[in-house]
Amino acid sequence: MQESRFHLYADAQFTSPYAMSVFVTLHEKNLPFDLSTVDLDSHANKEAGYAATSLTQRVPTLVQGDFALSESSAITEYLEEAFPQTRVYPQDRLLRARARQVQAWLRSDLMPIREERSTQVVFYGVRGAPLSAAANAAAQKLFSAAEALLPAGSPNLFGEWCIADTDLAVMLNRLVMHGDPVPARLAEYATRQFERPSVRLWAELDRPPL
């Protein structure tokens, strides 16, 4: 199965931070793959063909031979176990657990930020209204956690870069790229993370107009 070429399904606008996480992981591990898009606005993900491939009918979905896997952190963890030569998670098991905690948290919390600063801000430059009180509170929670996680003077969360750095940078850049107040150290971290070649490849994909 490992000889089969991968096929990654992402959203049509390439704004999904979860599809981005898998895309970056595949590039970091130098795994060749084909890329297809699914139009979520037209609910193409619920059509029979895609639903038969993606158990959760969401993006990203990664296909390898007759094996299909959805949910981004499940995909990146599978790729880490199957192709450990180039790591995208910390080697230390405690730091690896912390990286997974960061990923799970970013996917399940901070909803006001995700609602008021969608990733269209990051990849299309969309502007929105000032943050609500709930979004400001979520932003302060984000900053507090990121400040605690990011060691002083370090460019990455856990020494060497890991995929959780990309995921955290996306969440921070929802605010940074909109011009919302972000602590300088965190803004510099998020901007620097987006300079990574694998991340730039995603940022520079040809996107259709909104």
Steps between C-alpha positions, in 0.01 A plus 500: 500500500784741569592497130160643400499868416300716739196701396401795718153655486481861616241777484457686171623833643800349681402677821459195725768514770454127543563419133796737523641303794495177298637671187793640701565161661512324162747757369715488813523121465569526125208270421370547143127552475223613270273782612128527428244747628148456633252788476358520850272793409307277259508212752701283262644332808158344565464356152512122472841478333687704758295367790603148401865609529489725806343337804429838661413677170746776582835631383775416518483138393816313406482195277777243463408203286177359644549678834331836562539705817335825603550741794826690476669406827422132437661537157814677622546250783460211254759654268736548794476133593516370143783727384713588805815585304411870503311591814222756528438433870753530783697184567469539876173334602402773748555776244322289240202472734508876551506561125196277459331687782558828315351355183194359676442828684522713186247273328247501783518841670525872422182492291440879516836558329424238237158656436609865489843451342462217252803385306369708209677779689828311465472381140270759339554811710132518599421769755248477782347708777687565825521197725209440732548469873486121467764499226722734700474265797590206275795695363631565849469129576691423181774749585535371856543141384736590216716716728525212747585247229754701299840508674676836515731546204377188321361509144291187568283355775712197583851573372486345155208597276193278518160500333340654810702815420319530168161443661561758772637752250182475292285581801720795596516627142122526486555794733843620386402528133179680587691759698357407837724561803731203556799493737812581297680177584206290386446706185867453408473128566189463282651704216825301512314168493329605175842543340565126518521361143230235548264762644574743219409232247152486651471878526598540134248250357281638221170588667171574323336835575251504783 
